[in-house]
């Protein structure tokens, strides 16, 4: 591998890592022990809200700060664990008074506001099912998800409702209750003022004794291709949320934790709400969108110890440079992690240089419900690697056979599909109303991720690409991530996206699209330099044959480069669903 491994720094020992010896912990780990760590009896009830907040209150830790909300204009609101327990119980009682039953689906269409967190916990507390919607969605993706999910209740703002729901509300008669967090006078017809309702509602609901396999969360895939799929997760998932937060994010009781993921995605629920609360952390929630100086000030002023953010944000910070963070005291940062898409190795090396800590990449999907593979606080970080499987997770590299079975590939660095042995607590239990699609995701005991990977001799996994993103050029199978990472090493490149384009001689040729850092201009000389850099780094068989410079690359709202859209535009093909699209610089 081209990057030197980064060993754990000696001064990181102030807090002993939860996973102090990878091999020893993996050898002894049992999921039943992880259940017991949450006080769950074998075969007994499990409720995510109880594990996240009530358990702490019952143990005398109710006065601990659970959530600090930072408003755009400088407002600050604090919630202790007792506050969250009480106000979520009030929301649960309101749902009950409205006639909501166990198993009904409650949707939220909100940004990072306190009401969202109370709605999540209150919904789970009374035994209903919670489903988040990304606040940047337009009317159609909102409608399609609520139709598929059979929405009974929606919690949203007046503006979101009027722009994104009201035009089609009559087409969804099952949506009985729309609760507005900012009714501002008379609410629109068919909606109600959430705060006015809560003011008259007692907080006297006991947390439902839900079963381990009772449906709790409905997370939709991003819908960048085809119809969105509703991945169903059960209350038992909290066991994995707790264990993976401790092992993969090294969360300790009392940590100040900042997860920048939007609450409309699975990360914003699993690790922006549930996992840190189960551990007993203080969560920082910033309502504002990305602003580098504000982010560094937040890390400093809130004394953040564990930071979980996205590669897109990391690349934006890299683009700005290292002078800005040098103005802030970031010494409390103990652990940095990345989520959302593979993290380019250059970003890991950059963070180690700028923060004195490497970003720790990890891998998981909406379907897995929690982190499955990670780089750990106590272990060597290999820049560009996904890391190694969590305790309790068995991962393999496989090749699909024509008869529907798979063959295990044991040779180091063989390219194959990542497969996970089924049975971990946060594994999705189905795609809502799509049983055949769910069954297709498995081959016997293995869940097939559709991600192509390699595993080295030390057991570290390396992302190659999505199966449908792979480029076949002159007999070579080329993963776009490898090419993108090489281009990111060049001082001029802020972002890169790579696709295959038709070529009569090679079948497909590699074409790269890059966005430049400030201070660099698109010139023929720069393009030749980029091509030469890529050929030197990757070899002529893998390096791009052509490089196009763009002011910004199309991304999903969660920050992933949309290679499919780059290819569609390059070839003049239909672009399909672009409802989750964000295009910087366009």
C-alpha positions in Angstrom: 0.0 0.0 0.0 1.3 3.5 -0.8 0.7 5.0 2.6 2.6 4.3 5.8 0.4 2.9 8.6 -0.3 5.3 11.4 0.4 3.8 14.8 -1.6 4.9 17.9 0.1 8.0 19.3 1.5 7.7 22.9 -0.4 10.7 24.2 -3.7 9.1 23.3 -3.5 6.9 26.4 -5.2 9.4 28.7 -8.3 7.3 28.3 -7.8 3.6 27.8 -9.6 2.4 24.6 -12.7 0.3 25.1 -11.3 -2.2 22.6 -7.8 -2.5 24.0 -6.8 -5.8 22.5 -8.6 -6.6 19.2 -7.8 -10.3 19.0 -8.6 -11.0 22.7 -11.9 -9.1 22.6 -13.0 -10.7 19.4 -12.2 -14.2 20.7 -14.3 -13.8 23.8 -17.2 -11.5 22.6 -20.8 -12.7 22.8 -23.8 -10.7 21.8 -25.6 -12.0 25.0 -22.9 -10.3 27.0 -23.6 -7.1 25.1 -27.3 -7.4 26.0 -26.4 -7.9 29.6 -24.3 -4.7 29.5 -27.5 -2.8 28.9 -29.3 -4.6 31.7 -31.3 -6.7 29.4 -32.5 -10.2 30.6 -32.3 -13.1 28.2 -35.6 -13.2 26.3 -36.9 -10.2 28.1 -38.3 -6.9 26.7 -36.1 -4.4 24.8 -36.9 -0.8 24.2 -34.5 1.6 22.5 -35.7 4.6 24.5 -35.4 2.9 27.8 -31.8 1.9 27.0 -31.0 5.4 25.8 -32.5 7.5 28.6 -34.7 5.8 31.2 -32.0 3.4 32.2 -29.7 6.3 33.2 -32.4 8.1 35.1 -33.3 4.9 37.0 -29.6 4.5 37.9 -29.4 8.0 39.4 -27.7 9.7 36.5 -30.7 11.8 35.4 -28.9 15.1 36.1 -26.2 14.4 33.6 -26.2 16.6 30.5 -27.4 14.5 27.6 -27.9 17.0 24.8 -26.6 20.5 24.1 -28.4 22.2 21.2 -26.7 25.1 19.5 -29.0 27.3 17.5 -28.0 29.1 14.3 -28.2 32.5 15.9 -26.2 31.5 19.0 -29.0 30.1 21.2 -28.1 27.3 23.5 -30.6 24.7 25.1 -29.5 22.0 27.4 -31.3 18.8 28.1 -30.3 16.4 30.9 -31.1 12.7 30.7 -34.1 13.4 33.1 -35.3 16.1 30.7 -35.2 13.7 27.7 -37.0 11.0 29.7 -39.7 13.4 30.8 -40.3 15.2 27.5 -40.2 12.0 25.5 -42.8 10.5 27.8 -44.9 13.6 27.2 -44.6 13.1 23.4 -45.4 9.4 23.8 -48.6 10.3 25.8 -49.6 12.7 23.1 -49.3 10.0 20.5 -51.4 7.7 22.6 -54.0 10.4 23.1 -54.1 10.9 19.3 -55.0 7.3 18.9 -51.6 6.2 17.6 -51.1 2.5 18.2 -48.0 0.2 18.5 -46.6 -0.4 15.1 -48.0 2.8 13.5 -45.3 4.8 11.7 -44.4 8.3 12.8 -42.3 10.3 10.3 -40.2 13.4 11.0 -39.3 16.0 8.4 -37.1 18.3 10.4 -33.6 19.8 10.7 -31.5 19.6 13.8 -34.0 21.0 16.3 -34.8 19.7 19.8 -38.3 18.6 18.9 -36.8 15.9 16.6 -34.9 14.2 19.4 -37.9 14.2 21.6 -40.1 12.8 18.8 -37.6 10.0 18.1 -37.4 8.9 21.8 -41.2 9.4 22.4 -42.2 7.4 19.4 -40.0 4.5 20.4 -41.1 4.8 24.1 -44.7 4.2 23.2 -44.0 1.4 20.8 -44.6 3.1 17.5 -42.2 3.0 14.6 -40.0 6.0 13.8 -38.9 6.9 10.3 -36.8 10.0 9.5 -37.0 12.1 6.3 -34.1 14.2 5.0 -35.2 17.8 5.3 -33.6 18.8 1.9 -35.8 16.3 0.1 -38.3 17.8 -2.4 -42.0 16.9 -2.5 -41.7 13.7 -4.5 -39.1 11.8 -2.4 -41.0 12.9 0.7 -44.3 11.6 -0.7 -42.9 8.3 -2.0 -41.3 7.4 1.4 -44.4 8.3 3.3 -46.6 6.3 0.9 -44.4 3.2 1.2 -44.2 3.6 4.9 -47.9 4.1 5.5 -47.4 7.3 7.5 -49.8 7.9 10.3 -48.2 10.9 11.9 -45.8 13.6 10.5 -43.8 16.0 12.7 -42.5 18.9 10.7 -42.3 22.7 10.3 -44.9 25.0 8.8 -42.6 25.8 5.8 -41.7 22.2 5.1 -45.4 21.2 5.3 -46.6 23.9 2.9 -43.9 23.4 0.4 -43.4 19.6 0.5 -46.5 17.9 1.8 -49.6 20.1 1.4 -49.7 19.9 -2.4 -50.3 16.1 -2.3 -51.7 15.6 1.2 -55.1 14.5 -0.1 -53.4 11.5 -1.8 -52.4 10.0 1.5 -55.6 9.7 3.6 -53.8 7.5 6.1 -51.8 10.5 7.3 -54.1 11.5 10.1 -51.9 13.9 12.1 -49.5 16.6 11.0 -47.8 18.2 14.1 -46.0 21.5 13.4 -43.1 22.6 15.6 -43.6 26.3 14.7 -47.3 26.8 14.0 -46.9 30.6 14.5 -50.5 31.5 15.0 -53.2 29.6 13.3 -51.8 26.4 11.8 -52.7 25.5 8.2 -55.8 23.4 7.7 -55.2 19.7 8.6 -52.3 20.5 10.9 -51.9 21.1 14.7 -49.6 23.1 16.9 -47.2 20.5 18.5 -46.2 22.8 21.4 -49.7 23.7 22.3 -50.7 20.1 22.4 -47.7 19.2 24.5 -48.4 22.0 27.0 -51.7 20.2 27.9 -50.2 16.7 27.9 -48.9 15.0 31.1 -45.6 13.2 31.0 -47.1 10.1 32.6 -46.5 7.3 30.1 -44.6 4.2 31.1 -42.1 3.0 28.4 -43.7 0.2 26.4 -42.3 -3.3 27.1 -41.5 -4.0 23.4 -40.0 -7.3 22.4 -36.6 -7.7 20.8 -38.1 -8.3 17.4 -40.7 -5.6 17.5 -40.3 -3.1 14.7 -38.7 0.2 15.9 -37.1 2.0 13.0 -37.8 2.3 9.3 -34.9 3.7 7.3 -35.1 4.3 3.6 -32.2 3.9 1.2 -31.2 7.1 -0.5 -33.1 6.3 -3.7 -30.3 7.4 -6.0 -31.3 4.5 -8.3 -34.7 2.9 -8.5 -37.5 3.0 -5.9 -36.4 3.7 -2.3 -36.4 0.6 -0.1 -37.6 0.8 3.5 -35.1 -1.2 5.7 -36.8 -2.4 8.8 -35.0 -2.5 12.1 -36.1 -3.8 15.5 -35.6 -2.8 19.1 -32.9 -5.4 19.5 -30.7 -3.1 17.3 -29.9 -1.1 20.4 -27.6 -3.8 21.5 -25.4 -3.3 18.4 -25.7 0.5 18.6 -24.3 0.4 22.2 -21.5 -2.1 21.5 -20.4 -0.6 18.2 -20.4 2.9 19.7 -18.0 1.7 22.4 -15.8 -0.3 20.1 -15.7 1.6 16.8 -16.1 5.1 18.1 -14.4 4.5 21.4 -17.3 6.2 23.3 -16.9 6.4 27.0 -19.4 7.6 29.7 -19.0 11.3 30.0 -17.6 11.9 26.5 -18.6 15.0 24.7 -19.6 13.7 21.3 -20.4 15.5 18.1 -21.9 13.6 15.1 -22.4 16.0 12.2 -24.6 13.6 10.2 -28.0 14.9 9.2 -30.8 13.4 11.4 -32.6 12.5 8.2 -30.2 9.6 7.5 -29.5 6.3 9.4 -26.3 7.7 10.8 -28.1 10.6 12.4 -30.3 8.1 14.3 -28.0 5.2 15.1 -25.0 7.4 16.1 -26.4 10.9 16.2 -29.0 9.9 18.9 -29.1 6.3 20.1 -25.6 5.0 20.5 -24.1 8.0 22.4 -27.1 8.2 24.8 -26.9 4.5 25.6 -23.2 5.0 26.6 -24.0 8.1 28.7 -22.3 10.8 26.6 -23.2 14.4 26.1 -24.3 15.0 22.5 -23.6 18.3 20.7 -26.2 19.2 18.2 -25.5 22.2 15.9 -28.5 23.5 13.9 -26.3 25.4 11.5 -24.9 23.9 8.3 -21.2 23.5 7.5 -19.0 26.5 8.2 -15.4 25.7 8.8 -14.7 28.4 11.4 -17.9 27.7 13.3 -17.0 24.0 13.3 -13.6 24.6 14.7 -15.0 27.0 17.3 -17.6 24.3 18.3 -14.9 21.7 18.7 -12.9 24.1 20.9 -15.7 25.8 22.9 -17.7 22.6 23.6 -14.5 20.6 24.4 -15.5 17.9 22.1 -13.7 14.6 22.7 -15.1 12.3 20.0 -16.0 13.7 16.5 -17.8 11.7 13.9 -18.1 13.5 10.5 -18.3 12.8 6.7 -15.6 12.6 4.0 -17.2 15.4 2.1 -16.8 17.7 5.2 -13.3 16.5 5.7 -12.4 17.3 2.1 -13.9 20.8 2.5 -11.8 21.3 5.6 -8.7 20.1 3.7 -9.5 22.5 0.9 -9.4 25.4 3.3 -6.1 24.3 4.7 -4.3 23.9 8.0 -3.9 27.6 9.1 -7.5 28.0 10.3 -7.5 25.0 12.7 -4.2 26.2 14.1 -6.1 29.2 15.6 -8.2 26.9 17.9 -7.5 24.8 20.9 -8.5 21.3 19.8 -6.5 19.5 22.4 -9.6 17.8 23.9 -10.2 15.8 20.7 -9.3 12.2 21.5 -10.9 10.3 18.6 -11.9 11.2 15.1 -14.0 9.1 12.8 -15.5 9.3 9.3 -18.8 8.0 8.0 -20.8 8.0 4.7 -18.4 6.8 2.0 -14.9 5.6 1.8 -12.3 8.0 3.2 -9.4 8.8 0.8 -6.0 8.0 2.4 -4.8 11.5 1.9 -7.5 12.7 4.3 -6.2 10.4 7.0 -2.7 11.6 6.7 -3.8 15.2 6.6 -5.8 14.9 9.8 -2.9 13.2 11.6 -0.7 16.1 10.5 -3.2 18.9 11.4 -5.0 17.5 14.4 -2.4 15.1 15.7 -4.9 12.3 15.3 -5.9 10.3 12.2 -9.5 10.0 11.1 -10.6 6.4 11.6 -12.7 5.2 8.7 -15.4 2.6 9.2 -17.9 0.8 7.0 -21.6 0.0 7.3 -24.9 0.4 5.4 -28.5 1.3 6.0 -29.2 -2.4 6.0 -26.6 -3.3 8.7 -28.0 -0.7 11.1 -24.6 -0.1 12.7 -20.9 -0.1 12.1 -19.6 -3.5 10.9 -15.9 -2.8 10.0 -13.7 -0.1 11.6 -10.3 1.2 12.5 -9.9 1.2 16.2 -8.4 3.6 18.8 -5.9 1.0 20.0 -4.9 -0.3 16.6 -2.7 0.8 13.7 -4.6 2.8 11.1 -3.9 1.9 7.5 -4.9 5.0 5.5 -7.5 4.1 2.9 -8.6 0.9 4.7 -12.1 0.3 6.0 -10.4 -1.5 9.0 -11.3 -4.8 10.5 -14.7 -6.4 11.5 -16.2 -5.5 14.9 -16.4 -8.1 17.6 -19.4 -10.3 16.9 -19.2 -9.6 13.2 -17.9 -12.2 10.7 -17.0 -10.7 7.3 -15.8 -12.5 4.2 -14.8 -11.9 0.6 -17.0 -14.0 -1.7 -17.7 -14.7 -5.3 -21.3 -15.3 -6.4 -22.0 -18.6 -8.2 -24.7 -19.2 -10.9 -26.6 -21.5 -8.5 -27.2 -18.7 -6.0 -24.5 -19.8 -3.6 -21.1 -18.1 -2.9 -17.5 -19.2 -2.8 -15.2 -17.8 -0.1 -12.1 -16.1 -1.4 -9.2 -16.6 1.1 -6.3 -15.3 -1.0 -5.0 -12.0 0.4 -6.1 -9.0 -1.8 -8.4 -11.1 -4.0 -11.2 -8.9 -5.2 -14.7 -10.1 -4.3 -18.0 -9.0 -2.7 -18.1 -8.2 0.9 -20.4 -10.6 2.8 -21.5 -10.6 6.4 -22.6 -13.7 8.4 -26.2 -13.0 9.3 -27.4 -12.7 12.9 -26.1 -9.4 14.4 -28.7 -7.5 16.4 -29.0 -4.4 14.1 -29.3 -6.4 10.9 -32.3 -5.3 9.0 -35.3 -7.7 9.2 -36.7 -6.9 5.8 -37.5 -4.4 3.1 -41.0 -3.1 3.8 -43.4 -4.9 1.4 -40.5 -6.2 -0.7 -39.9 -9.7 0.6 -38.5 -11.0 -2.6 -36.0 -8.1 -2.7 -35.0 -8.9 0.8 -34.4 -12.6 0.2 -32.3 -11.7 -2.8 -29.9 -9.9 -0.5 -28.8 -13.2 1.1 -27.0 -16.4 0.0 -27.6 -18.9 2.8 -26.0 -17.5 6.0 -24.4 -14.5 4.2 -25.8 -11.1 3.6 -24.4 -9.8 0.3 -23.5 -6.1 0.4 -22.9 -5.5 -3.3 -19.6 -3.7 -2.3 -16.4 -5.1 -3.8 -13.5 -5.3 -1.4 -10.1 -6.8 -0.8 -8.7 -8.2 2.5 -5.0 -8.0 3.2 -2.9 -10.5 5.2 -3.5 -8.6 8.4 -7.3 -8.9 8.1 -7.8 -5.2 7.1 -10.5 -4.7 4.4 -10.1 -2.3 1.5 -13.0 -0.8 -0.5 -12.7 -1.3 -4.3 -16.1 -0.1 -5.4 -19.8 -0.8 -5.8 -20.3 -3.7 -8.1 -22.2 -1.5 -10.6 -19.5 1.2 -10.5 -16.6 -1.1 -11.6 -14.8 -0.2 -14.8 -13.7 -3.0 -17.2 -10.9 -1.7 -19.3 -8.7 -3.9 -21.5 -9.2 -6.9 -19.3 -8.6 -4.9 -16.1 -11.2 -4.5 -13.4 -10.7 -1.0 -12.1 -12.3 0.4 -8.9 -13.1 4.1 -9.2 -12.2 4.8 -5.5 -8.6 3.8 -6.1 -8.3 6.3 -9.0 -10.1 9.0 -7.1 -7.8 8.6 -4.1 -4.7 8.9 -6.2 -6.0 12.1 -7.8 -6.8 13.4 -4.3 -3.1 13.2 -3.4 -2.4 16.0 -5.9 -2.1 19.4 -4.3 -4.6 21.0 -6.8 -7.4 18.5 -6.3 -10.3 19.1 -3.9 -12.6 16.3 -5.1 -12.6 13.6 -7.7 -15.1 11.4 -9.4 -14.2 8.6 -11.8 -16.3 6.6 -14.4 -15.9 4.3 -17.3 -16.8 5.6 -20.8 -17.1 3.4 -23.9 -13.9 2.8 -25.9 -13.8 0.7 -29.1 -10.4 -0.8 -28.3 -10.5 -1.2 -24.5 -14.2 -1.7 -23.9 -14.2 1.1 -21.4 -11.7 3.9 -20.7 -11.2 5.6 -17.4 -12.4 9.2 -17.2 -11.9 11.5 -14.2 -13.7 14.6 -13.1 -12.1 16.8 -10.6 -12.9 20.0 -8.7 -9.9 22.2 -7.9 -8.8 23.8 -4.6 -8.7 27.7 -4.4 -5.7 29.2 -6.1 -5.5 26.6 -8.9 -6.8 27.2 -12.5 -8.0 24.8 -15.1 -5.1 24.9 -17.7 -3.8 22.4 -20.2 -0.6 22.3 -18.2 -2.4 21.3 -15.0 -4.4 18.6 -16.7 -1.2 17.1 -18.2 0.3 17.2 -14.7 -2.7 15.5 -13.2 -2.5 12.7 -15.9 1.2 12.3 -15.3 0.7 12.1 -11.5 -2.0 9.4 -11.9 0.0 7.3 -14.3 3.0 7.5 -12.0 0.9 6.5 -9.1 -1.4 3.9 -10.7 0.3 2.8 -13.9 -1.0 3.4 -17.4 -3.5 0.5 -17.3 -5.4 2.0 -14.4 -4.8 5.7 -14.7 -7.5 7.9 -16.4 -7.1 8.6 -20.1 -8.9 11.9 -19.8 -9.5 14.5 -17.0 -12.3 17.0 -17.0 -12.3 19.9 -14.5 -15.6 21.0 -13.0 -16.4 23.7 -10.5 -18.2 21.1 -8.4 -19.2 17.5 -8.6 -22.8 16.1 -8.2 -23.3 14.5 -4.8 -26.2 13.1 -2.9 -27.3 15.2 0.0 -25.5 12.9 2.3 -22.2 13.7 0.5 -21.5 10.8 -1.8 -20.2 11.5 -5.3 -22.9 10.4 -7.8 -20.8 8.5 -10.4 -24.0 7.3 -11.9 -25.0 10.9 -12.7 -21.6 11.8 -14.0 -21.9 8.8 -16.4 -25.4 9.6 -17.5 -24.4 13.2 -18.3 -21.3 12.1 -20.1 -23.1 9.6 -22.3 -26.4 11.6 -22.7 -28.4 9.0 -20.8 -31.5 9.6 -18.7 -30.4 10.9 -15.3 -33.2 9.1 -13.3 -34.0 10.1 -9.7 -32.0 13.2 -8.8 -34.1 14.1 -5.8 -31.2 13.7 -3.4 -28.8 15.7 -5.6 -26.5 18.4 -4.4 -24.2 20.1 -6.8 -21.5 22.4 -5.4 -20.4 25.2 -7.7 -23.2 24.8 -10.2 
